[in-house]
Amino acid sequence: MTKKKSMGRRDFFKSSVAATGSLLLARPETAFSTSANSSLRLGILGCGGRGNNVAGVFVEHTNTQVTALADLFDDRLEHTRQHFDNLQKKKGRSKIGKTFKGGNAYLELVQSNIDVVLITSPPYFHP
């Protein structure tokens, strides 16, 4: 009895490219003829060091814009707002539109007009 070997994703990718003879990678605005949905609106839940760092990488290297913030503390919200307003200004994007404070701020954040939520609050707040 012979054992059948399953195909991994790398092997599948290689065989697909080999079969078609080419590989097409396209930007969303090219594929869909519009750039309306090519920018992600990001909301940050937890405005400490990790939230600023990770979201900063998104803003710096992708077509992502921070549009909303949520945290328990005013000073963190204000610091993060200033940080991303400056970062986004350099890229010609608008300032952060909404900030939410308090224990239920996450509810308001997810109901705002965002595409992605970056959760960087401490694990004991997650439940």
Backbone torsions as a table, in degrees:
resi	resn	phi	psi	omega
1	MET	NA	129.1	179.5
2	THR	-95.3	143.5	-179.5
3	LYS	-91.8	130.9	-179.7
4	LYS	-82.1	129.4	179.7
5	LYS	-91.0	128.7	179.0
6	SER	-79.4	150.1	-177.9
7	MET	-91.8	125.6	176.8
8	GLY	-79.2	169.8	-177.0
9	ARG	-67.2	-32.3	177.6
10	ARG	-66.2	-43.6	178.0
11	ASP	-63.7	-40.4	177.9
12	PHE	-61.6	-45.1	-179.9
13	PHE	-61.7	-46.0	179.9
14	LYS	-61.6	-44.7	-178.5
15	SER	-69.2	-33.5	178.0
16	SER	-65.7	-44.6	178.7
17	VAL	-65.4	-40.7	179.9
18	ALA	-65.0	-39.3	-178.1
19	ALA	-68.9	-39.8	-178.5
20	THR	-88.1	-21.0	179.6
21	GLY	81.1	1.2	-179.8
22	SER	-156.5	170.4	178.4
23	LEU	-138.0	130.1	-179.3
24	LEU	-115.8	121.2	172.7
25	LEU	-118.3	127.0	-177.5
26	ALA	-130.5	147.0	174.9
27	ARG	-74.0	151.9	-178.6
28	PRO	-56.3	-39.6	-178.7
29	GLU	-67.9	-25.3	176.4
30	THR	-75.2	-44.4	-177.7
31	ALA	-69.9	-37.8	-174.1
32	PHE	-108.4	6.2	177.6
33	SER	60.0	20.7	177.5
34	THR	-153.3	149.3	176.5
35	SER	-104.0	10.7	-176.1
36	ALA	-58.9	-39.1	-177.0
37	ASN	-106.7	16.7	-177.8
38	SER	-86.4	-12.1	178.1
39	SER	-105.4	129.8	178.8
40	LEU	-90.5	136.6	174.7
41	ARG	-94.7	116.8	-173.4
42	LEU	-105.7	134.7	172.4
43	GLY	-111.2	135.9	-178.8
44	ILE	-106.9	124.2	174.9
45	LEU	-108.2	102.8	-175.2
46	GLY	106.7	97.9	-171.1
47	CYS	-99.1	36.8	176.5
48	GLY	-86.8	-159.7	-176.8
49	GLY	-61.1	-45.0	-178.1
50	ARG	-65.8	-41.4	179.0
51	GLY	-61.3	-43.9	178.7
52	ASN	-65.6	-41.1	-178.0
53	ASN	-67.4	-53.9	-175.8
54	VAL	-65.4	-46.8	179.2
55	ALA	-65.0	-33.0	176.6
56	GLY	-61.4	-38.3	177.0
57	VAL	-64.9	-42.8	177.0
58	PHE	-58.9	-49.6	-177.2
59	VAL	-65.1	-40.3	-177.2
60	GLU	-68.6	-38.8	-169.2
61	HIS	-113.9	-1.7	178.8
62	THR	-134.3	179.3	177.8
63	ASN	-93.4	59.7	-178.3
64	THR	-117.0	141.3	178.3
65	GLN	-127.7	129.3	176.3
66	VAL	-77.6	122.1	-176.8
67	THR	-117.8	-14.6	-178.9
68	ALA	-151.2	149.0	-179.6
69	LEU	-132.0	148.1	174.1
70	ALA	-142.2	134.9	178.9
71	ASP	-161.9	168.9	177.3
72	LEU	-83.3	-21.8	-169.4
73	PHE	-118.8	134.3	179.5
74	ASP	-60.8	-42.6	-176.7
75	ASP	-63.6	-37.3	177.9
76	ARG	-69.3	-40.8	177.5
77	LEU	-60.6	-45.9	-177.9
78	GLU	-66.1	-44.0	179.0
79	HIS	-61.6	-45.5	-178.9
80	THR	-67.5	-39.3	177.7
81	ARG	-59.6	-48.0	179.6
82	GLN	-61.8	-43.6	-179.6
83	HIS	-57.9	-49.7	-176.8
84	PHE	-79.0	-29.1	173.7
85	ASP	-61.6	-42.2	177.6
86	ASN	-66.5	-44.3	-179.6
87	LEU	-62.7	-43.4	-177.3
88	GLN	-74.4	-29.8	176.9
89	LYS	-62.1	-39.5	178.3
90	LYS	-61.5	-28.5	-179.4
91	LYS	-96.6	5.0	178.5
92	GLY	75.9	26.7	-179.6
93	ARG	-108.0	164.5	-176.8
94	SER	-77.8	166.5	179.7
95	LYS	-75.0	167.3	178.0
96	ILE	-65.3	132.0	-175.4
97	GLY	-86.0	-37.5	-172.0
98	LYS	-136.1	142.2	170.8
99	THR	-130.2	142.8	-178.8
100	PHE	-129.1	134.5	-176.4
101	LYS	-122.7	141.9	173.3
102	GLY	119.0	177.1	-177.0
103	GLY	-67.0	-25.4	178.8
104	ASN	-105.9	16.7	-178.7
105	ALA	-61.3	-29.9	-179.7
106	TYR	-62.1	-33.0	178.8
107	LEU	-65.1	-43.2	178.1
108	GLU	-68.7	-36.5	-180.0
109	LEU	-61.5	-49.2	-177.2
110	VAL	-70.5	-18.1	177.1
111	GLN	-91.0	-7.2	177.2
112	SER	-78.7	174.8	-174.1
113	ASN	-82.3	74.1	179.8
114	ILE	-125.8	158.9	177.5
115	ASP	-101.1	-32.9	-172.6
116	VAL	-137.0	142.2	174.0
117	VAL	-114.2	126.8	173.6
118	LEU	-98.8	112.7	-178.1
119	ILE	-97.2	109.9	179.8
120	THR	-126.5	22.1	175.8
121	SER	-76.1	158.8	179.0
122	PRO	-59.8	145.8	-175.8
123	PRO	-54.6	-31.3	-178.3
124	TYR	-70.6	-9.5	173.7
125	PHE	-90.1	-14.0	-173.7
126	HIS	-64.0	-41.0	180.0
127	PRO	-60.3	NA	NA
